[in-house]
């Protein structure tokens, strides 16, 4: 029976452990987490065999697969230790760029390229922590798979692992991942953070308190998705934003340009052009997402 080590028993790591248990897959699951309570709960519910808060636990057993499901900044706390194992190392981060920069910063890391596989589930929630993990979160969800050419064999193994969890692995390059996720996830989150920042500052302004004191009462469906995204884990999203800053800057510049153009239409009262934009956007959404 192959042994799996999950580093980080949060939403993603905890859900992987729960899914393995619920599907009765032939793995022994172990875990490292900074929170002893999470380890205790996971162990008492038979989601893991054993766990520890100590990094040295990485070398306690012959793990076939190590899954790192921590915020990107925490990855670097474990990188040196996992790079010196014989295990396949799967990183579930939403951005790969910071990890790539670390790996490519020294020729001493070249062997790590063989074992490292990027494995990002396009699934999750704005909620975090083991207490919010679920056994069905990856069901028929896309898993973005990427890696260095040297890791092709291990990429196949990680793909097969996700298929066992009834997920849908899709391969792409690391650069494609950063570009696509910037548009589909990272930029929308940034826009949500800024949108709610504007509301927060508006509600704190002495001159507009009468206008904004009932913001909550008059918040419709259009705002709810912004609120959901804006309540995401701050540390996780700080790491993602900084990691993928290169692509995000491009996205923000594109957004600024389009918003500027739209503002001009309002200034000039170009009703037909506004209608045309909204109709084109609706057609795009209806033909691709519904």
LINPEVEN-V640117 format. One record per backbone hydrogen bond with DSSP energy under -0.5 kcal/mol. NH is the residue of the N-H (numbers start at 1). CO is the residue of the C=O. E is the energy in kcal/mol with one decimal. If there is no record, write none. Layout:
# LINPEVEN-V640117
NH/CO/E ; NH/CO/E
This chain:
# LINPEVEN-V640117
2/26/-0.7 ; 4/28/-3.1 ; 5/65/-2.6 ; 6/4/-0.5 ; 6/30/-2.6 ; 7/5/-0.6 ; 7/67/-3.2 ; 8/6/-0.8 ; 8/32/-3.0 ; 10/8/-0.6 ; 14/10/-2.3 ; 15/11/-1.4 ; 16/12/-2.3 ; 17/13/-2.0 ; 18/14/-2.5 ; 19/15/-2.5 ; 20/16/-2.2 ; 21/17/-1.9 ; 22/18/-2.9 ; 23/19/-2.2 ; 24/21/-1.3 ; 25/20/-2.2 ; 27/25/-2.1 ; 28/2/-2.4 ; 29/27/-0.6 ; 30/4/-3.0 ; 31/50/-1.6 ; 32/6/-2.3 ; 33/52/-1.8 ; 36/34/-0.8 ; 39/35/-1.5 ; 40/36/-2.6 ; 41/37/-2.6 ; 42/38/-2.5 ; 43/39/-2.5 ; 44/40/-2.7 ; 45/41/-1.6 ; 46/43/-1.6 ; 47/42/-2.7 ; 48/42/-1.2 ; 49/29/-3.5 ; 50/29/-0.7 ; 52/31/-1.8 ; 57/54/-1.5 ; 58/55/-2.1 ; 59/56/-1.6 ; 60/57/-1.9 ; 63/61/-1.4 ; 64/3/-2.0 ; 65/3/-1.5 ; 66/88/-3.3 ; 67/5/-3.1 ; 67/65/-0.5 ; 68/66/-0.6 ; 68/90/-2.9 ; 69/7/-3.0 ; 69/67/-0.8 ; 74/71/-0.9 ; 75/71/-1.1 ; 75/72/-0.7 ; 76/72/-0.8 ; 77/74/-1.3 ; 78/74/-0.7 ; 78/75/-1.5 ; 79/75/-1.6 ; 80/76/-0.5 ; 82/78/-2.7 ; 83/79/-2.2 ; 84/80/-0.6 ; 84/81/-0.9 ; 85/82/-1.6 ; 88/64/-2.3 ; 89/115/-2.7 ; 90/66/-2.9 ; 90/88/-0.6 ; 91/89/-0.5 ; 91/117/-2.4 ; 92/68/-2.2 ; 92/90/-0.5 ; 100/96/-2.5 ; 101/97/-2.4 ; 102/98/-1.7 ; 103/99/-2.5 ; 104/100/-2.7 ; 105/102/-1.0 ; 106/103/-0.7 ; 109/106/-1.7 ; 110/107/-1.6 ; 112/109/-1.0 ; 113/109/-0.8 ; 113/110/-1.1 ; 114/111/-1.2 ; 115/111/-0.7 ; 116/112/-1.9 ; 117/89/-3.0 ; 118/146/-2.6 ; 119/91/-3.3 ; 120/144/-2.5 ; 121/119/-0.7 ; 122/142/-3.2 ; 123/121/-1.8 ; 132/129/-1.6 ; 133/130/-1.7 ; 137/134/-0.5 ; 139/136/-1.2 ; 140/166/-3.3 ; 141/138/-2.1 ; 143/168/-2.1 ; 144/120/-3.0 ; 145/143/-0.5 ; 145/170/-2.8 ; 146/118/-2.1 ; 148/116/-0.5 ; 151/148/-1.9 ; 152/149/-1.4 ; 155/151/-2.5 ; 156/152/-1.7 ; 157/153/-1.4 ; 158/154/-2.3 ; 159/155/-2.5 ; 160/156/-2.2 ; 161/157/-2.1 ; 162/158/-2.2 ; 163/159/-1.9 ; 164/160/-1.6 ; 165/161/-0.9 ; 166/163/-1.8 ; 167/162/-2.2 ; 168/141/-3.0 ; 169/167/-0.6 ; 170/143/-2.9 ; 172/145/-2.1 ; 177/173/-2.1 ; 178/174/-1.9 ; 179/175/-2.2 ; 180/176/-3.0 ; 181/177/-2.8 ; 182/178/-1.4 ; 183/179/-1.3 ; 184/180/-2.4 ; 185/181/-2.1 ; 186/181/-2.8 ; 187/182/-3.2 ; 189/185/-2.0 ; 190/186/-2.2 ; 191/187/-2.7 ; 192/188/-2.0 ; 193/189/-2.8 ; 194/190/-2.4 ; 195/191/-2.5 ; 196/192/-2.5 ; 197/193/-1.8 ; 198/194/-2.2 ; 199/195/-1.8 ; 200/196/-2.8 ; 201/197/-2.6 ; 202/198/-2.4 ; 203/199/-2.6 ; 204/200/-1.0 ; 205/201/-0.6 ; 205/202/-0.8 ; 208/205/-1.6 ; 209/205/-0.5 ; 209/206/-0.7 ; 212/208/-2.0 ; 213/209/-1.5 ; 215/212/-1.9 ; 218/214/-1.7 ; 219/216/-1.3 ; 220/218/-0.7 ; 223/220/-1.2 ; 224/220/-1.1 ; 225/221/-0.9 ; 227/223/-2.4 ; 228/224/-2.5 ; 229/225/-2.2 ; 230/226/-2.6 ; 231/227/-1.0 ; 231/228/-0.6 ; 232/229/-1.7 ; 237/233/-2.1 ; 238/234/-2.1 ; 239/235/-2.1 ; 240/236/-2.0 ; 241/237/-2.4 ; 242/238/-2.3 ; 243/239/-2.4 ; 244/240/-2.5 ; 245/242/-1.1 ; 248/244/-2.3 ; 249/245/-2.4 ; 250/246/-1.1 ; 251/247/-2.2 ; 252/248/-2.9 ; 253/249/-2.2 ; 254/250/-2.1 ; 255/251/-2.4 ; 256/252/-2.9 ; 257/253/-2.0 ; 258/254/-2.3 ; 259/255/-2.7 ; 260/256/-2.3 ; 261/257/-2.2 ; 262/258/-2.1 ; 263/259/-2.2 ; 264/260/-1.7 ; 265/261/-1.4 ; 266/262/-1.6 ; 267/263/-2.2 ; 268/264/-2.2 ; 269/266/-0.6 ; 270/265/-2.6 ; 271/269/-1.5 ; 274/270/-2.0 ; 275/271/-2.6 ; 276/272/-2.3 ; 277/273/-2.2 ; 278/274/-2.4 ; 279/275/-2.5 ; 280/276/-2.4 ; 281/277/-2.5 ; 282/278/-2.3 ; 283/279/-2.6 ; 284/280/-2.1 ; 285/281/-2.4 ; 286/282/-3.0 ; 287/283/-2.0 ; 288/284/-0.9 ; 288/285/-0.7 ; 289/285/-3.0 ; 290/285/-0.5 ; 290/286/-0.5
